Amino acid sequence: MKRFVVTDQAFGNTDAEEKAATAEGAQFSAHQVSSEDDTAKVVAGAHVVLNNFAPMTHTVMSGLAKDAVVVRYGVGVDNVDLDAARALGVRVCNVPDYGVDEVADHAAAMATFLARKVAMFDAGIRGGEWKIGQMVSGLRSLGDTTVGLVGFGRIAQALARRMQAFGCTVIAHDPFVDAALATDMGVALAPLDDVIARAHILSLHVPLLAETRHLLNAERLAALPDGAIVINASRGGLIDEDALAKALRDGTVAAAGLDVFETEPLPDTSPLRDAPNLFMSPHAAFYSDGSVKRLQQLAADEGQRALRGEALRCQVV
């Protein structure tokens, strides 16, 4: 009998996953593991693994059944050793399209909240002030704002449409995107350094890979225009958090909105905790009642295709 295993999840139930496994006559089990050793034990011999954050290392995947499939809940696959998967013949899938609108909405909300300096006005009133000029300075109209997108996939495109509706100019860097698509959307493609140099609001939308880790470092933060805002609802490791905290304290960066962090939950010792003009959410950009259901169902459907020997919808390797 084939095995269908959920390593870990944060949804409260695995009804869709169990239904998919049962429909194919597979043995189903769901767990909440986090260590390499525990993960290796629960997935030993599994044909399909649905995975959230548990480490999918060479050691873990070497115990899977032949031609096994790992389905990562969500877009990023940085907790899966893709090189090991290739070497072992394990196919890896993700679910890239379950929460596109939610993440774009969240990024747009953070960007407009910070651009309009809503929190500063709120703090001013609570502090007994009412004169606008004494609460904030340098308030740029959204119509005079350039939004720079690093990456121009599904979520970035959805964010572009939202920010264009506010009158913003949108530019993007993505060497893999169809230039005609960007042109049709009214988005100018540019080299990374040009996007950073021009972006009043810079939003990150690329996967976390060896070459993108700390993509936004001290040097690039310093290259942003005066009064720039940084938004990250992609992966925490894209930003050098020490450098960002310093840039916020120095005023090199005016404000930032972060939904993701290098270490989650955010450590008590993180320099971000007392950085000024930083607004944070707990990796919640993807979340809505509807998106969670879509994520589970799409992941379960992919697992079911794997059990049937059908073509996979979103294979990464």
Buried (B, 14 or more C-beta within 10 A) or exposed (E): EBBBBBBBBEBEEBEBBBEBBEEBEBBBBBBEBEEBEBBBEBBBEBBBBBBBBBBBBBBBBEBBBEEBBBBBBBBBBBBBBBEBBEEBEBBBBBBBBBBBBBBBBBBBBBBBBBBBBEBBBEEBEEEEEEEEEEBBEEBBEBEEBBBBBBBBBBBBBBBBBBBBEBEBBBBBBBEEBEEEEBEEBEBBBBEBEBBBBBBBBBBBBBBBBEEBBBBBBBEBBEBBBEBBBBBBBBBBBBBBBBBBBBBBBEEBBBBBBBBBBBEEEBEEEBBBEEBEBBBBBEBBBBBBEEBBBBBBBBBBBBBBBBBEEEEBBBBBB
